[in-house]
Amino acid sequence: MMKFSRDAPLHTFLDLSTHENPSYRILEVSAGTGGLTQVVLQMLRNLEERSGQRRSEEYTYTDLSPAFFENARKDLEDLKDRITYRKLDPEDDPIQQGFEECRYDSIIAGSVLHVTSDLAATLTNLRRLLKHRRRLLLLEVYSLKIYVLTLGSDHLKDGDLRRNIAAFFLC
Ligand SMILES: C[S@@+](CC[C@H](N)C(=O)[O-])C[C@H]1O[C@@H](n2cnc3c(N)ncnc32)[C@H](O)[C@@H]1O
């Protein structure tokens, strides 16, 4: 069982947003090996044990590469009744990839959005999956040094924007 603090901002966010909402739906973008998934699902379980109420209906675990799913299924075996595995490229139109518009109450993205080639396009795509006025939970370990390093990547379509931001912080 993973340990976490009940005072952690993520725990507080989940507590407040799933309160009295048993049909809460979450999509995780590029969940990879599922480290963050385990934390979120354990927190939801903990909240359910404390409140005696169901806190979510659906957890959609996505990645660009379905190769991650096999290991994730093994690692998350005891939470399998909660998880649906689906391939999603957040840089492409999610509706054309078979996802339903405005379906999710929260989208969670951990250490992933910075690797996409066009942040604005990615955020626009993800926005289409969210219900009106719901939340994108963005978790990025921020270091300007790492951020500037990503500027060297040829695949970036918004390199100028990132260079301007880096220049602003470096002044
Ligand atoms: C650093 S891992 C983060 C994994 C997970 N979110 C976590 O917090 O443990 C980065 C993830 O981004 C995915 N990824 C790599 N390039 C991507 C891209 N261009 N668009 C979307 N996801 C990408 C990888 O498949 C991997 O799962």
The ligand as a Tripos MOL2 file, in Angstrom:
@<TRIPOS>MOLECULE
LIG
   27    29     1     0     0
SMALL
NO_CHARGES

@<TRIPOS>ATOM
      1 C1          7.8270   10.9270  -17.9720 C.3       1 LIG1
      2 S1          6.5950    9.7930  -18.4980 S.3       1 LIG1
      3 C2          5.2950   10.2290  -17.3860 C.3       1 LIG1
      4 C3          4.4410    9.0520  -17.0660 C.3       1 LIG1
      5 C4          3.3060    9.3020  -16.0650 C.3       1 LIG1
      6 N1          2.4550   10.3920  -16.4830 N.3       1 LIG1
      7 C5          3.7840    9.5210  -14.6500 C.2       1 LIG1
      8 O1          3.6110   10.6110  -14.1130 O.co2     1 LIG1
      9 O2          4.3210    8.5720  -14.0620 O.co2     1 LIG1
     10 C6          6.1160   10.5120  -20.0430 C.3       1 LIG1
     11 C7          4.9530    9.8460  -20.7720 C.3       1 LIG1
     12 O3          4.6610   10.6290  -21.9420 O.3       1 LIG1
     13 C8          4.4110    9.7880  -23.0530 C.3       1 LIG1
     14 N2          4.7700   10.5590  -24.2590 N.ar      1 LIG1
     15 C9          5.9670   10.6610  -24.8550 C.ar      1 LIG1
     16 N3          5.9040   11.5050  -25.9020 N.ar      1 LIG1
     17 C10         4.6370   11.9400  -25.9580 C.ar      1 LIG1
     18 C11         3.9470   12.8380  -26.8260 C.ar      1 LIG1
     19 N4          4.5440   13.4350  -27.8360 N.pl3     1 LIG1
     20 N5          2.6360   13.0510  -26.5840 N.ar      1 LIG1
     21 C12         2.0290   12.4570  -25.5390 C.ar      1 LIG1
     22 N6          2.6200   11.5950  -24.6890 N.ar      1 LIG1
     23 C13         3.9140   11.3460  -24.9050 C.ar      1 LIG1
     24 C14         5.2170    8.5420  -22.8230 C.3       1 LIG1
     25 O4          4.6100    7.4450  -23.4610 O.3       1 LIG1
     26 C15         5.2190    8.4420  -21.2790 C.3       1 LIG1
     27 O5          4.1430    7.6360  -20.8570 O.3       1 LIG1
@<TRIPOS>BOND
     1     1     2 1
     2     2     3 1
     3     2    10 1
     4     3     4 1
     5     4     5 1
     6     5     6 1
     7     5     7 1
     8     7     8 2
     9     7     9 1
    10    10    11 1
    11    11    12 1
    12    11    26 1
    13    12    13 1
    14    13    14 1
    15    13    24 1
    16    14    15 ar
    17    14    23 ar
    18    15    16 ar
    19    16    17 ar
    20    17    18 ar
    21    17    23 ar
    22    18    19 1
    23    18    20 ar
    24    20    21 ar
    25    21    22 ar
    26    22    23 ar
    27    24    25 1
    28    24    26 1
    29    26    27 1
@<TRIPOS>SUBSTRUCTURE
     1 LIG1         1 GROUP 0 **** ****
